[in-house]
Amino acid sequence: MNSEKRKLEYGEVTKIACGDMNIRVYDTKDAIDDRVIILDKDGRGVVVELPAFRRNIEELAHYLEDENVTIEGKLVSYHAAGSSFLPDVKNYLTESAAKYNSTGGGAALIGNFAKAFGPEFDSSAVGSGEDLQGGEFEIAGIGLTIIPNGEAFEITIPDAKAVYMHMLGHDCHSIIAGPAHADAVIAGLQKYLDDGFELFLSAHYDPENRPTYRRRSPISKASRTSRQDARPPRSSPMRSRKDIPDTPGRTI
């Protein structure tokens, strides 16, 4: 897979060509290290997660217009703040994501961020929309698989051999609630590897390729076993910004 980067005024877009489809990862470079994922094919597209800061909302909308990508839907899983982004485009949420972002942990985070960052943060949240069921789903001519979980949902993109998981990076920790949760995350990642997925997308990390994660799962499990009494893991990724695509152990 070939990739290219384009620097914008505030953020940066990594564009990955996957046959007749593009995967674009917009690194907002905001205060909470957010990414927005855009999938597009023949000028039609879908967004995964929302930008939350107003300058990124405006910048990404202009970028999509410049690239002649018409967004047909917004898949809102963990990042619901920023409802002013493409307000006329339909939102899609699973039942779990709607609860997470309206009354659950996501809503609490949005409230905290609004206090911390003030008006530059768009705290208006998407808490409802089109009902998104688990299983196969097609939008903008792109086939997806929706995988609900206890909080929101993950996504696979079979034609690109890609998977979206909320918070994951080869040299940083996800937010882990304990050993049982760690085992569940490891098992989920191992299943994606066993199923042959090659590209791993995250809302808080650069896109990474399969060789990185082939090493992550057993290491993570050993770390979980040996460090149960250690201090809580960091929730903010330690960035690894390397520009060489498809190289083992490196971001794309």
Disulfide bonds with the S-S distance in Angstrom:
none
